[in-house]
Amino acid sequence: MIANVLTIAGTDPSGGAGIQADIKTFSALGAYATSAITAVVAQNTQGVRSYVALEPSFVADQIDAVLDDVRIDAVKIGMIANAQVAEAVADRLRHHAARNIVLDPVMVAKSGHALLAPDAVAAVRDLLVPMATLITPNLPEAAVLLGREDDWTAEDMRAHLPDLLALGPEWVLLKGGHLQDSTESTDLLTGAAGTETFAAPRITTRNDHGTGCTLSSAIAALLPSRSVTQSVREAKTFLHDALAASDALDVGHGHGPVHHFHRLWPREPR
């Protein structure tokens, strides 16, 4: 049976990140996409101009509208915007006994613009992280969640995995892409079953907009029919190939999107 997956996140009118990237990723991987929007974001490949968080009650209504009617096999949570929205999302997912929750703790856009109000960090950490099957922080996000300096080394990544797991998720995927001292990008997946290392060669491209959104939504799309480890492995392969194929796109003047449909679109236009 085709999986139905819900994304709860903000928008990206340029199509490379947020809700738009999630829907593309779900679709590319054979899952049916549903969505609940937390914030409307004015952004493009060059950066975020502004955003408007939606009323928490309206975010809750969207989630209820989907879950009252549609069997949802997995949930991806992205941009939350503020503490009140975090509280609403946690309340409704708990009410509906949502499962297979993948939390990408989005805090800062690729351009460096903040996407999470300062008062929301505690709400995300204390309400949403413990509900998650898997969280997928990058190193700056992990530093905020742990209240430590963003001065990671490869040794720090492994040393602080237990601290992230102690926040309450079943699994943690700590992404090491911000470490620039290697030709490889290394992520660490840890849970009760142990720790696994995922390493891939770095791809030289400016088209890296929405990589975190794409990876977390790919995991969510795969999770209903696979183990966490296998979902992460296949999602990382999908993202690596989407990055490698991204130069086939010509979108914007900044950080362009990855090629979500690299497996489906012909190499040359017909």
PEGIVEN-V529773 format. One record per run of one state. SS is the DSSP state (H for helix, E for strand, C for the rest). FROM is the first residue (numbers start at 0). TO is the last residue. If there is no record, write none. Layout:
ss: [SS | SS]
from: [FROM | FROM]
to: [TO | TO]
This chain:
ss: [C | E | C | H | C | E | C | E | C | H | C | E | C | E | C | H | C | E | C | E | C | E | C | E | C | H | C | E | C | E | H | C | H | C | H | C | E | C | E | C | E | C | E | C | H | C | H | C | H | C | E | C]
from: [0 | 3 | 10 | 17 | 28 | 31 | 44 | 46 | 53 | 55 | 67 | 73 | 77 | 80 | 81 | 82 | 95 | 100 | 103 | 107 | 108 | 113 | 114 | 115 | 116 | 119 | 131 | 133 | 135 | 137 | 138 | 146 | 153 | 159 | 160 | 165 | 170 | 175 | 183 | 191 | 193 | 201 | 208 | 209 | 210 | 223 | 227 | 244 | 245 | 248 | 256 | 257]
to: [2 | 9 | 16 | 27 | 30 | 43 | 45 | 52 | 54 | 66 | 72 | 76 | 79 | 80 | 81 | 94 | 99 | 102 | 106 | 107 | 112 | 113 | 114 | 115 | 118 | 130 | 132 | 134 | 136 | 137 | 145 | 152 | 158 | 159 | 164 | 169 | 174 | 182 | 190 | 192 | 200 | 207 | 208 | 209 | 222 | 226 | 243 | 244 | 247 | 255 | 256 | 269]
